[in-house]
């Protein structure tokens, strides 16, 4: 795939969307369907890693694949309409487009369900790639030539670094600012409402924000 001059990748859960209410409802539906107790309120504090990691907490290993499929079947009915856009999500995507760039979503979520969320919320990503977590996200980021990847989890930071993209972190998910910084985030924002102004600075002088080491304005931005 030919690289676009500006491609920005975004994580989905707790970066672009607050899926906690919907996912909680989906886990409650799964518990009702299977007759197995699931602490749905606790599960939504651990968003980021693949679904199977959470399912293993409640079901024996030999049933993880089966139960994960049941959850994904229940998901569209129970999780999509209860999910909200994160503050600044649409504006962040719009800012990339206004700068002449492409905005892609790279997520660990099952891709068809990820697309349902974006369609329901009117978030206009140029491409959606699902079922990739942490370092594996680098596959899609490299394929699409992403220069920046924005996420809320240390796994997102690792994925960006593996791809050689600039890791931009938002402190809106399960990982706090110190964890994100320690994982290697070069830019740390409170939330996506700060992203358009940061992108303006990045587009004006991308050399100030190196994807590697901690020199330049990228290091300062990690605490701004």
N, C-alpha and C positions, 0 to 999 in steps of 0.2 A: 504494500500500500504506500503510495507517495505521501511523504510527510507534508503536513499543512504548516504554513509559517507560524501559526499559533494554535496548538491544540491543548486544551486544559481538561484533565480528567477529574471527575468527582466521585467520591464514594456515595452510597445511597443512604442507608440507615443512620440516623442521627447526624448526618452531614446535610443532605438535601431534604430528608423527610424525618418527621418524628413518628416512627412506626410503632412506638410502645403501646398505645391503646389498641391498635389493630392486632398486633402480635399477641398481646395478652388475651384478647378475645379468641384468637385462633388456638392458642394453647388450652384455653378453657374448653373450647369445642373438641379438641383432641382428647382431653381428659374425659369428657363426657362420652365420646365415641368409644374409647378403649377401656373405660372403667379404671384407669390408672391415675393416681394422684400426681399432679404437676403443680409446682408452686409457680404460677404464671407471673406473679408480681416480681419474684426473684429472677425469673428467666429474662425479663425485659431489662434488667440491669446489666446483662452480659452480652448485649448485641454487638455484632461484629464478626466473630468467628462463624464458620459454617454451621448450619442447622444441626448436623449430626452430632456436634460436640454437646449441644444442649440435650438432644434426645437421649444420649448415653447416660445422662444423669438419672433418667427415669425409667429406662427400659433396658433389658438385657442386650448384650452385644449382638446376638443373633437376630434381634428384631429391629435393629436401628434402621436398616435400609427400608424395611417394610413400613415402619411407623413414620419415617421421614416422608415417604410417598403419600401416606394418608394425610399428614399435615399439609403438604403442598396441595393436595386435592381440596382440603377445607379452606385453605388460605384465601382464595378470591372472594368467597362468600363472607368470611368473617373479618378479614384484615384490611381490605382496601379502603372501604368508605370511612373507617374510623381513623385513618392515618392523615396527618396534617403536614403541610409544607413547613420546613424550618424557616424561621425569620431570615429574610434575605435570599432564600433559595432561588426564586424566579429571577430576582434582580441580578444574582451572580451569573446565572446562565445568560441572561440578556446582556450583561457587561462583556462577556466573552464574544458574543455575536456582534455587539457594537464595535468591538475592537477588530472585527474582521476574522475572528477565530472560530474554531469548532469546539463544542463542549460535549464530551463523552462521559458516560457513567460506567464505572467498572466496580462491580460489587460481588460479594459472596452470595448474594441472594439468587435464588432460582430465576433465571432470566425472564421467562414469561410473566412471573409475578412482579418482577421489578418494572417491566414495561406497563403493567396494569396500573401501578402506582403513579408513574409519570404521566400517563394518559389521563387518569382521573384528576390529577392535580394541575394539569396544564403546564407541566414543566417540559420544555421543548429541547431535549437532548438530541444531538446529531447521531449518536450511536449508543447502544446499551449492550454491555457485555457482562454476563452473569457467571456465577459458580466459580469465581476466582477469589482467593483469600491470601492476604499477606504477600509474601514474595512472588506467588503465582500471578498476582495482578500485573507484574512486570511484563508478562506475555502480551496482554492487550495494550498496555501503555506503549510498549516498543512498537507493536504492529501499527498503531495509529499515530506514532510519532509524537506522543504527548511530552511536552516540555515541563508541565506542572501537573502535580496530582494533589488534590485537596481531600482530606479525610479527617476523621475524629478519633481514630484508633492507632495505637502503636503499630499494628499490623499494616495500616495504610502507609505509615511513614516508611516501614521496611519495604513495602512494595514500590514506593516511589524511588527510594534509594537504589533498589535492585535494578530498576529501569533506567537509572541515570536521570530521572526527572527531579525537579525541585519539589521537596516535600513541604506542603503548606498544610498546617493543622488548625482545626477549629476545636476549641475546648467545649464542645456541646454534647459529647458522648460519655462513655464509661471511663475514659482515660483523662486524668487531669493534666494541667499545663506542664507540671514538672515531669510527668511520665512522657509526654509527647516531646518535650525538649530533650530529655535524656535519650529517647529513641532516635533522635537526629532531625527533628523538625527544624527547618531553616527559617520558616515564617510561622508565627503563632498568632492567630486571630481569636478574639472572643467568640465571634460567630460570623456567619456569612454576610451580615450587614456591613462589615468592614471590608468585604472582598472587592467591590467595585473600585474603591479608592486605591486599594493596594494594587489592583491590576493596572490601573492607570500608571502608577509609579513603575511597575514591572515592565510594561510595554515601552515606556519612555527610556528605560535603561536596564535591560535584562541582565547585563553584566554585573550589576550590583547585587544580584541574588544568585550566587553560585549554588548549583545542586550539590556539590561536594563540600569540602572544608567549611569552616565557620568564619571566613573572612568577609569583609565588606558589609553592606547594608543588610544582607540576609541575616547576619548574626544579630544586628540591632533589632531587626523586625521580629526576631524570635521572642522578644519581650514586649513588643508594641501591639 
